[in-house]
Amino acid sequence: MAKSITQEFVKGLWDEIPPFRLVLGLCPALAVTKSVQDGLGMGMATTFVLLCSNMLVSLLRKVIPPKVRIACFIVVIATFVTVVELVMQAYTYPLFLSLGIFIPLIVVNCIVLGRSEAFAFKQPILPSIADGLGIGIGFTLSLGALGAVREALGNGTLLGHSIFGAGFEPFAFMQEAPGAFVGLGLMLALMNLVGKK
């Protein structure tokens, strides 16, 4: 049992890392990764929702009728998204403003809904917690990495600190939507190269 729980956690860190392996959660991955801070903030918010919704769906899996399971999942997910949104408004207001509409859109994020449907609804609570935490941390790390690439190349900074010096000409293109696609594409290529070796 312990080995299977560890495997459920670890799979989200590499084998099933959402944007790069499952190719899920691309909308927030492209939209909110102009900086490391925004990427990590979005990833942590999604991780909280994913972990809590996986736990609750797993606990209620024998009570939820199969015909209305998706509607029930959305209600559960929306509850935790509301909690995240209110907490962010209260304690991290600049991050809340920076992430904007993408916080409430966690409700329809295919990662969260997909994990509820494909995993938590069929598994006991401990594997569901491990799955939610692993997938969430993998998603957070991937958003942080993409944010780091875009911030470094697009602004010449990392976490707001200059890293290339005064003479660096930033690629402003990396801060725009096409730069997000290029950054994601390069990181996908790198993940595939590393995965093959």
C-alpha positions as CSV (number, residue, x, y, z in Angstrom):
1,M,0.0,0.0,0.0
2,A,2.8,2.5,0.9
3,K,4.6,1.8,-2.4
4,S,1.4,2.4,-4.4
5,I,0.8,5.7,-2.5
6,T,4.4,6.8,-3.2
7,Q,4.0,5.9,-6.9
8,E,0.7,7.9,-7.1
9,F,2.6,10.9,-5.7
10,V,5.7,10.6,-7.8
11,K,3.9,10.1,-11.1
12,G,2.7,13.7,-11.1
13,L,6.3,15.0,-10.8
14,W,7.5,13.5,-14.1
15,D,5.5,10.8,-15.8
16,E,2.2,12.6,-15.7
17,I,3.3,16.3,-15.2
18,P,0.2,18.1,-16.5
19,P,1.4,20.6,-19.2
20,F,4.3,18.6,-20.5
21,R,3.2,15.0,-20.3
22,L,-0.6,15.1,-20.1
23,V,-0.8,18.3,-22.1
24,L,-3.5,19.6,-19.7
25,G,-3.9,23.0,-18.1
26,L,-2.4,24.8,-21.0
27,C,-4.7,27.9,-20.7
28,P,-3.3,29.0,-17.3
29,A,0.2,27.7,-18.3
30,L,0.2,30.1,-21.2
31,A,-1.7,33.0,-19.7
32,V,-0.3,33.5,-16.2
33,T,3.4,32.6,-16.6
34,K,4.9,36.0,-17.4
35,S,6.8,35.7,-14.1
36,V,7.9,33.0,-11.7
37,Q,5.7,34.5,-8.9
38,D,2.5,34.4,-11.0
39,G,3.3,30.8,-12.2
40,L,3.9,29.6,-8.7
41,G,0.9,31.4,-7.3
42,M,-1.4,29.8,-9.9
43,G,0.1,26.4,-9.3
44,M,-0.3,26.6,-5.5
45,A,-3.9,27.7,-5.9
46,T,-4.6,24.8,-8.3
47,T,-2.8,22.4,-6.0
48,F,-4.9,23.3,-3.0
49,V,-8.1,22.9,-5.1
50,L,-6.9,19.6,-6.6
51,L,-5.9,18.2,-3.2
52,C,-9.1,19.2,-1.4
53,S,-11.4,18.2,-4.2
54,N,-9.7,14.8,-4.6
55,M,-10.1,14.1,-0.9
56,L,-13.8,15.1,-0.8
57,V,-14.7,13.3,-4.0
58,S,-12.9,10.2,-2.8
59,L,-14.8,10.4,0.6
60,L,-18.1,10.8,-1.2
61,R,-17.6,8.4,-4.1
62,K,-20.0,5.8,-2.7
63,V,-22.7,8.5,-2.1
64,I,-22.5,10.4,-5.4
65,P,-24.9,8.9,-8.0
66,P,-23.0,8.1,-11.2
67,K,-25.5,10.0,-13.3
68,V,-24.8,13.3,-11.6
69,R,-21.2,12.8,-10.7
70,I,-19.8,15.6,-13.0
71,A,-22.3,18.2,-11.6
72,C,-21.3,17.1,-8.1
73,F,-17.6,17.3,-8.9
74,I,-18.1,20.9,-10.2
75,V,-19.9,21.9,-7.0
76,V,-17.1,20.4,-4.9
77,I,-14.4,22.1,-7.0
78,A,-16.2,25.4,-7.1
79,T,-16.4,25.4,-3.3
80,F,-12.6,25.1,-2.9
81,V,-12.0,27.6,-5.7
82,T,-14.1,30.1,-3.8
83,V,-12.1,29.5,-0.7
84,V,-8.8,30.1,-2.6
85,E,-10.2,33.2,-4.2
86,L,-11.3,34.7,-0.9
87,V,-8.0,33.8,0.9
88,M,-6.0,35.3,-2.0
89,Q,-8.1,38.5,-1.9
90,A,-7.5,38.8,1.8
91,Y,-3.8,37.9,2.0
92,T,-2.1,38.2,-1.4
93,Y,-4.1,40.9,-3.1
94,P,-1.4,41.9,-5.7
95,L,-1.1,38.3,-6.8
96,F,-4.9,38.0,-6.9
97,L,-5.1,41.0,-9.2
98,S,-2.3,39.6,-11.4
99,L,-3.9,36.2,-11.9
100,G,-7.3,37.8,-12.5
101,I,-10.0,35.7,-14.1
102,F,-7.8,32.6,-14.1
103,I,-8.5,32.0,-10.4
104,P,-12.2,31.4,-10.9
105,L,-11.5,29.4,-14.0
106,I,-9.8,26.7,-11.9
107,V,-13.4,25.4,-11.6
108,V,-13.3,24.2,-15.2
109,N,-9.6,23.4,-15.3
110,C,-9.4,20.0,-17.0
111,I,-6.7,18.8,-14.6
112,V,-8.8,19.2,-11.5
113,L,-12.0,17.9,-13.1
114,G,-10.1,15.1,-14.9
115,R,-8.4,13.9,-11.7
116,S,-11.8,13.8,-9.9
117,E,-13.4,11.8,-12.7
118,A,-10.5,9.5,-13.6
119,F,-8.9,8.9,-10.2
120,A,-10.6,10.2,-7.0
121,F,-14.0,8.8,-7.9
122,K,-12.6,5.3,-8.2
123,Q,-9.9,5.3,-5.4
124,P,-9.7,5.4,-1.6
125,I,-8.7,8.6,0.1
126,L,-4.9,8.1,0.7
127,P,-4.1,7.3,-3.0
128,S,-6.4,10.3,-4.0
129,I,-4.5,12.6,-1.7
130,A,-1.2,11.4,-3.1
131,D,-2.4,11.8,-6.6
132,G,-3.8,15.3,-6.0
133,L,-0.6,16.4,-4.2
134,G,1.8,14.9,-6.8
135,I,-0.1,16.3,-9.9
136,G,-0.5,19.7,-8.1
137,I,3.1,20.0,-7.3
138,G,4.1,18.9,-10.8
139,F,1.8,21.5,-12.2
140,T,3.2,24.2,-9.9
141,L,6.8,23.3,-10.8
142,S,6.0,23.4,-14.5
143,L,4.3,26.8,-14.3
144,G,7.2,28.1,-12.2
145,A,9.7,26.8,-14.7
146,L,7.9,28.3,-17.7
147,G,7.5,31.5,-15.7
148,A,11.2,31.6,-15.0
149,V,12.1,31.1,-18.7
150,R,9.6,33.8,-19.8
151,E,10.6,36.3,-17.1
152,A,14.3,35.8,-17.6
153,L,14.2,36.1,-21.4
154,G,11.4,38.7,-21.5
155,N,12.5,41.0,-18.7
156,G,16.0,39.9,-17.8
157,T,14.9,39.3,-14.3
158,L,14.2,36.4,-12.0
159,L,11.8,37.0,-9.1
160,G,12.1,40.7,-9.9
161,H,15.9,40.8,-9.6
162,S,18.1,41.5,-12.6
163,I,20.1,38.5,-13.7
164,F,21.8,39.6,-17.0
165,G,23.0,43.1,-16.1
166,A,22.2,46.5,-17.5
167,G,23.4,45.7,-21.1
168,F,20.9,42.9,-21.6
169,E,18.2,43.6,-24.3
170,P,15.2,41.6,-23.2
171,F,13.1,39.7,-25.7
172,A,9.8,41.5,-25.1
173,F,8.2,38.9,-27.4
174,M,8.6,36.4,-24.5
175,Q,6.2,38.4,-22.4
176,E,3.4,38.2,-25.0
177,A,1.1,35.3,-25.9
178,P,3.3,34.1,-28.8
179,G,6.3,34.0,-26.5
180,A,4.3,31.7,-24.1
181,F,3.7,29.3,-27.0
182,V,7.4,29.3,-28.0
183,G,8.5,28.9,-24.4
184,L,6.1,26.0,-23.8
185,G,7.1,24.4,-27.1
186,L,10.8,24.6,-26.3
187,M,10.1,23.1,-22.8
188,L,8.0,20.3,-24.3
189,A,10.8,19.5,-26.7
190,L,13.3,19.4,-23.9
191,M,11.1,17.2,-21.8
192,N,10.7,14.8,-24.8
193,L,14.5,14.7,-25.3
194,V,15.2,14.1,-21.6
195,G,12.3,11.5,-21.5
196,K,13.8,9.5,-24.3
197,K,17.2,9.2,-22.6
